[in-house]
Amino acid sequence: MKAVLALADGKYFVGKALGSVGEVTGEVVFNTSMAGYQEILTDPSYHGEIVTMTYPQIGNYGINPEDVESNRPFLSGFVVKEACPFPSNFRSEMSLDAYLKENNIVSIEGIDTRALVRHIRTVGAQTGIISSTDIDPDSLIEKARKAPSIVGRDLVREVTCSEPYQPTEGVWKLGEGYVDCEQTHSSYKVIAYDFGIKRNILRNLATLGCNVTVVPAATTAEEVLNMNPDGVFLSNGPGDPEPLHYAQVNIKKLLGKVPVFGICLGHQLLSIALGGQTYKLKFGHRGGNQPVLDYQRQQVEITSQNHGFAVDEESLGNDIKVTHINLNDNTVEGIQLLSAPAFSVQYHPEASPGPHDAQYLFERFIDLMKKHKKGVKNA
Amino acid sequence: MPKRTDIKKILIIGAGPIVIGQACEFDYSGTQACKALKEEGYEVVLLNSNPATIMTDPDFADRTYIEPVTPDVLSRIIAKERPDALLPTLGGQTALNTAVSVAESGILEKYNVELIGAKLDPIKKAEDRTLFKQAMQNIEIDVPRSGLAHNYEEAVKVIEDIGFPAIIRPSFTLGGTGGGVAYNREEYDRMAILGIDASPTSEILVEESIIGWKEYELEVMRDTADNVVIICSIENFDAMGVHTGDSVTVAPAQTLSDKEYQILRDASLKIIREIGVETGGSNIQFGINPKDGRLVVIEMNPRVSRSSALASKATGFPIAKIAAKLSVGYRLNEIKNDITRETLASFEPTIDYVVTKVPRFTFEKFPQSDATLTTQMKSVGEAMAIGRTFKESLQKSLRSLEIDSYGFESRIFKNPAEYVRNITTRERDELISQLQIPSWERMWYLADAIRAGFSIDQIHQLSGIDPWFLSNIAQIVEKESVLLTYKDQLNTNNQDFIDLLREAKQYGFSDRRLAFLWGITEYDVRDMRHNLAVLPVYKRVDTCAAEFEAFTPYLYSTYESECEAEPTDKRKIMILGGGPNRIGQGIEFDYCCVHGAFSLAADGFETIMVNCNPETVSTDYDTSDRLYFEPLTLEDVLEIVEIEKPEGVIVQYGGQTPLKLAADLEKAGVPIIGTSPDAIDRAEDRERFQALVNKLNLLQPQNGIARAFDQAEVIAEKIGYPVVVRPSYVLGGRAMEIVYDVERLRDYMKYAVDASPEHPVLVDKFLQNAIEVDVDALADGRDVVIGGIMQHIEEAGIHSGDSACTLPPFSLPEDIIAEIRRQTIELALELKVIGLMNIQFAVKDGDVYLLEVNPRASRTVPFVSKATGRPLAQIAAKVMAGKNLAQLNIYGEIIPEYISVKEAVFPFVKFPGVDTLLGPEMKSTGEVMGIDYDFGNAYAKSQLGAGVKLPRSGKIFISVKDSDKEAILEPTKKLIAAGFTIVATSGTATYLNQQGVKSERVNKVKEGRPHCVDAIKSGEICLVFNTTLGAESITDSYSIRRSVIIYEIAYFTTMEGIKAGTDGILAMLRENLDVKPLQEYYPVI
């Protein structure tokens, strides 16, 4: 069955329908990871996006019940060069196409994804539409133009949990799967704000001995402090941080009272809470090969990234130290508040998918909580 | 940290001659290293014995030593040059072993030389099996169960623990020499002994077999700040059990989830840190159990490897260049990515295409060898192809191999109509055995198995190949059956058909394959495609999947919508490369292509390289202005020409590969520059060549053309035995033989070549005991300049690629040389040669015979260029592009005062069971050069460089044929005077004793034990002289020649070789061989 991907600027690609039959709009972006599509599909940060995989053969190792970052796919649409109908892997249980169908994800295959990526790189990420029900390019371009942009929208509302919960799953091990890490004693109590949280963040925290409670994005600072946490975690999530005033306000109130660690959207929200500003990148950073320099260790880590907005270095006050930068474009990748225990990174130390180079950041968070705990006791 | 300033002078070790397991990838890496370090302002000293390399060009290092790569020579160079640092990680295992040996001898400490790249301890930790296993245990990474053995008794003990099948790996060897898989005790005993022998440390590792597991490789780089990045992951198509050099391999890894890939990545980081490789590239091999994902590490190379070259070409990330920069202190984040310009080397390339590498074998050269693929590498070259899908890249890779395959031709069914028929029981059995036993042909049988209705699972069970790969081949076969349904209705107005055609091209089907399926010609398919605008586009290899702009036009074809070729309107010349290395066509031709590119770039042309060999310097993205990594077939070349519209195309530099295309390209209107294809044909076509010889009144051995045995018999009777017989149009002496009698002639005509009217056989008088001479010359249509005259050491009848030769000639009379010059000039003018020409002559009884004329670059061009200091290939390129020799100031022949000897290097040790006797069929894989002012010295160097262990004292074993007995006398006497003793077989001993030369008699093998082979095996013998005549005597002495190979004893099998070898040994004893850089040999201008 024919399908068409059209962009608001008039460019379109004709391919074959993949996954669910239908029509969907979203911001068209690309991810350069060569594997890890299942984690990408289930990453809530992709809510509102049509994700193009730059690697041409996707679905080779199928879909398994383990490699998920949430309970379902969140992205709007999926674009690949060739989807594999015959997955081969000892953990595989279904094909990519079957999974996309099951989850009603409208997707397209068989297009020149490299041409699409080059186009996005040149003109910037923009709204697009995939359709297998309407294959008239002109009509689709028109629809893409009318579709809402992700700038200025609160997408977090649409992905955050409705009730608090306490996950106990630890990190994945070959042959063992996700080891349960229910904390029985002497652990750190962490409240994790769910702006669209990836499970692997929670798994990393649990594996390091944290007792984590995930709370909805709109949970107030007072409610959080009442839970008496050792640390607060600000999660990743979709879209523009700017309109999320409620989160910014809450974060501001938490600072200085409890150690705070933020990732991705959490990093942007922390920066805004500290008086900084964010801006939209031309086409974002999405992939598993982004080099980041850690000023403190003077080492380069290869990181997993997924963001369309970035923190403006110029906007950051004197109280804030930039701790990490992206070596490709020198954008801010990490900050630290000098006057209170809070730090954040733009990238994804939890990886999944991607390299594990930055896992040390979770330990930094633990250290921070340890220090703070001691400090509080001594005081 | 920026680069180190405490180091000023760096010594780089090259890999020496091309051998199986160590090919021109190390020229690629060494050249990059030389360039990178010179750019950084370091004084670079280079040691490499291989004259066919780009790195040994005098411009690439400040001081270039073309000397044997041995610990002794390296020590001398260190003593002389006093470098600050020694970089051993870019010259393969040879460089690493040589450096280790010198480091252990204390020389580095003595002269205060620092090992950079990798220190001694990490090298040992990675290379020594016990230390490596220990290191892996420290970081809790599994290795296969294993044990070490140093002798038979230990080997027996080890196998009791491990069980069958077991893998035997000798320590410190190239390409797994002497290794293998043993399925039973008998095989094990044989392999264990062979392996212990093959190892320089007399050590083997016996391992738990993980045959059938999936095999992966990761290319890892590390800098002094402990930044580590993975450049590329590679997945083997063939399961564990086939050496990775012999496997079809694919990049990136295809069937690993991110979680599983990250296990490999984490392990690689841990491994490089634990082993402690300080800077540069390393290659780590893993096995993964497909049933549960269990991972074991197989080995690590603490250096740049063959896979690094592949990974560099596959990703665009120049591993060797970066490794060189890291070795002098740079960090990854201090080095720019050339391709994107904006970003840095501290990242992990991501690719948006699939790369397939296929090995190229030459089993036809070694018919007695076992063609089963095992853990011992047997391939001599490789081709790589890039496509947007595995299917496309796989089919492109098959036609890149240049073995007359253009896709998945059937091995079972005669024609496409048969593809649907049921197979017979016999065919089924054949298929099953072909799937089970890995061989170079298995790829094609996989497709047949699918045609024959085998299920993917069945094929997977039989072959161990991952179902993902098999399913892709199944898709190709399915597409093929759809294509066949259109056979009688190739309707170009039918949109379904047009779509199908495009899909077929996206699947990588070649025009030629489509033509075969449809029963039309390749031209028909191309015309149809062009009319329907089903055309390839070119995409860039950019390290980053288009995330950043790519400034380097490194391109591959695919059938997509957007083309990124962006051809310029500059004046441009395209050079067609040589494709995969094989015996007869290797690095020498790549050398010529690279020189062509350099030279034309210097003249202001835009240069375009087309090649598909990932090991080469020519496929480096900065060798030419534009690189098309494409198969060298008519279809692929024509499409590039169409896009680029070059002003000229050079076909005479890449060996037979582009030459074969010349006529068709010209027919298609491609502007071929240099000597015309017609002149090339005039030299190659037997009858036209004869007319040429007659016209110029030259002498040729008497000959005739036979289309059946009786014709051949008549010709042979007329011209007299022995005769040389060969099929017309042969490469590298393929199926060429010297025939001494009518019986053998009958066999040859019947079995060896199956002569027919379409495939005639050439019968030439064999000139016994003639001296063969090679000439390389330059011509511009008006002037001819002799590049070099080389006298072969071995007599005519040995393939010129296998003979040692000297420049200038060492024993030819001046009038003969003058006659050779005269004939060369006449031929060049008559053939209107523009560019290079090579001629082979034979000299007998004062007459000069013309054997062969090749109006193109020859294998000896790099050697002659190094020997004379005149870059022939560069000059010829300028001539082809329109300049004349006078304009270029090229006059007269350069006749050096020093002697350069070229010696061939053979792969016999890799092919158990193969005889080592030389003949008209070329068998060598590489060459070395020895250079000195004295013939003996130069020859000795060439032997040492070739790995021949010339003895200084000891017992020499002599067994020569009757006609050589008189000639052996003099060398024997000289050697006795130098302190050697002699043992000889009865005939030779009797003769020597009669002549008053003392020799001990030893039994021939058939005379009972103890015999000469026992003496060789027990280490009594230091040198073997063995010449033979006739089938019986050849069979008798076969075990002698095999045992000297295994025990690494110097041996000579021709009388002329014996004489030269004697001169070499005497020279070596007379004075210690001195070392001197090329730059000091050349006269100061």
Contacts between the chains, C-beta under 8 A, distances in Angstrom:
chain1	res1	chain2	res2	distance
A	13	B	561	7.6
A	30	B	547	7.8
A	32	B	350	4.5
A	32	B	352	7.9
A	32	B	544	7.0
A	32	B	545	4.6
A	32	B	547	5.6
A	33	B	258	7.1
A	33	B	350	7.3
A	34	B	252	5.1
A	34	B	253	8.0
A	34	B	350	5.8
A	34	B	351	7.1
A	35	B	253	7.5
A	35	B	256	6.3
A	35	B	257	6.1
A	35	B	258	4.3
A	35	B	261	5.4
A	36	B	257	7.4
A	36	B	258	3.3
A	38	B	257	7.3
A	39	B	258	6.3
A	54	B	350	6.8
A	54	B	352	4.5
A	54	B	545	3.7
A	54	B	546	6.6
A	54	B	547	7.6
A	55	B	252	7.7
A	55	B	350	7.4
A	55	B	351	7.4
A	55	B	352	6.0
A	55	B	545	7.1
A	56	B	352	6.0
A	56	B	353	6.6
A	56	B	354	7.0
A	56	B	388	5.0
A	56	B	389	6.0
A	57	B	254	7.0
A	57	B	354	6.6
A	57	B	389	6.0
A	57	B	390	6.5
A	60	B	254	5.2
A	60	B	255	5.5
A	60	B	468	5.8
A	61	B	255	5.4
A	61	B	256	6.4
A	61	B	257	4.7
A	61	B	260	7.8
A	64	B	257	7.2
A	66	B	259	7.5
A	67	B	257	5.9
A	67	B	258	7.2
A	67	B	259	6.0
A	81	B	388	6.2
A	81	B	389	7.3
A	82	B	388	8.0
A	82	B	389	5.5
A	84	B	468	7.5
A	86	B	456	7.6
A	86	B	467	6.9
A	86	B	468	6.9
A	86	B	471	4.0
A	87	B	468	7.6
A	88	B	255	5.1
A	88	B	466	5.6
A	88	B	467	4.6
A	88	B	468	3.7
A	88	B	471	7.3
A	89	B	255	5.8
A	89	B	256	7.6
A	89	B	257	6.3
A	89	B	260	7.9
A	90	B	290	6.3
A	90	B	291	5.8
A	90	B	292	6.2
A	90	B	293	6.0
A	91	B	257	6.9
A	91	B	293	7.5
A	111	B	561	7.9
A	112	B	560	4.2
A	112	B	561	4.2
A	112	B	562	5.6
A	113	B	352	7.2
A	114	B	352	5.4
A	114	B	388	7.8
A	114	B	539	6.0
A	114	B	545	7.6
A	114	B	546	5.4
A	114	B	560	7.0
A	114	B	562	7.1
A	115	B	560	6.8
A	115	B	561	5.5
A	115	B	562	3.6
A	117	B	352	7.5
A	117	B	545	6.9
A	117	B	546	4.4
A	117	B	547	7.5
A	118	B	546	5.0
A	118	B	562	7.0
A	118	B	564	7.7
A	121	B	546	6.2
A	121	B	547	6.6
A	121	B	548	7.6
A	121	B	549	7.6
A	172	B	259	5.8
A	174	B	259	7.8
A	174	B	260	7.4
A	174	B	263	6.1
A	174	B	292	7.9
A	174	B	293	5.2
A	174	B	294	7.5
A	174	B	295	7.6
A	175	B	292	6.4
A	175	B	293	7.2
A	175	B	294	7.5
A	287	B	350	6.3
A	287	B	545	7.9
A	287	B	547	7.2
A	288	B	258	7.7
A	288	B	348	7.6
A	288	B	350	7.6
A	289	B	347	5.4
A	289	B	348	4.1
A	289	B	349	7.2
A	289	B	350	5.1
A	289	B	544	7.9
A	290	B	347	7.3
A	291	B	333	6.9
A	291	B	343	7.9
A	291	B	344	6.6
A	291	B	346	4.7
A	291	B	347	4.4
A	293	B	333	6.4
A	298	B	225	6.5
A	299	B	225	6.1
A	299	B	226	6.6
A	299	B	227	5.9
A	300	B	225	7.9
A	300	B	227	4.5
A	300	B	229	7.9
A	300	B	331	7.8
A	300	B	332	6.3
A	300	B	333	5.1
A	300	B	346	4.4
A	302	B	229	6.1
A	302	B	230	8.0
A	302	B	347	6.7
A	302	B	348	5.3
A	327	B	333	5.6
A	327	B	343	7.3
A	327	B	344	5.3
A	327	B	346	6.0
A	327	B	347	7.3
A	328	B	342	7.3
A	328	B	343	4.8
A	328	B	344	7.6
A	328	B	347	7.2
A	328	B	548	7.5
A	329	B	342	7.9
A	351	B	262	6.8
A	352	B	258	7.3
A	352	B	259	7.7
A	353	B	258	3.6
A	353	B	259	8.0
A	353	B	262	7.8
A	354	B	258	7.1
A	354	B	262	7.6
A	355	B	262	6.7
A	355	B	265	6.1
A	355	B	348	7.5
A	356	B	262	6.0
A	356	B	265	7.5
A	356	B	266	5.8
